[in-house]
């Protein structure tokens, strides 16, 4: 219990230090996971990089990965979904007149490639299902609990999930 109080105290202390809203030149790394999946199982993992080209716009790339295996005696099924894409976001703090430096509200789109493979030993088949170009949209919010570390939540057409949660690192 004492460790939890010390950690909470340190996070509280860090949260009172100086922050800056999203700005030109920021480098952001988001690492997270999907809270659900468009497919029939698994937990999607995601990583995305963004660079601030202005105080309002960031560009970058990301990936979303999901692999799942399930089966019954004598029949095994598996699939893997991989999304690679170019991401652009508009940061709304100025437009929404949000002055709290700990928040970053954003939204945008993704253009990329989706690869979906599956296989089973029931009919001895493997294949690609609906692989190709994909378009995605996202709306999100970041909350910085330290000057270079925060949490994020995104919703939209994000790859293999429509809700993503994770941690953001600013460097």
C-alpha positions, 0 to 999 in steps of 0.5 A: 500500500505504501508503494502505491501511495508513493507512486500516486504522489510522484504522478501527482507531482509530475502532473503539476509541472509545466506542459505544452499542448501539441505543437510544431516539431513534436514527436509522438509515439503511441503504443496501445491495444484495441478494446475490441476486435472486428474479427472473432477473437484476439487483442489488437496491438498498435503502434503509431508515430506522429510528427507535428508539421504545424501547431495544428497538423501532425503526420506519421504512420502506424501499424495494427496487428492481430493474430488469433488461433482457436480450434477444437480437437482435430480442427485448428483455425488461425488468422492474422490481420496486419494494417500499415498506414499513413496517418494525418491528424488535426489538433482541435485544442485551439479551435475548441478553445481548450486552454488546459495544457494536459489535453490534446484533442485530435481527429483525422484519417488513415490511408494504408494497406491491410493484409488478412490471412487465415488457415485451417486444417479442417479443409486444408486451406489457407488464403488471403481475405479482403487484403488491399487498400483501406481507409480509416478515420479516427477521433482521439484525446490524449491526457499528459500526466507528465510532460513527456508521457500520457495516455490516449483513447481513440475511436473510429475505423482504426484497423482491426478495432474501433476503440484503442487505448494506450500510452503516448510518449513525447520526445 
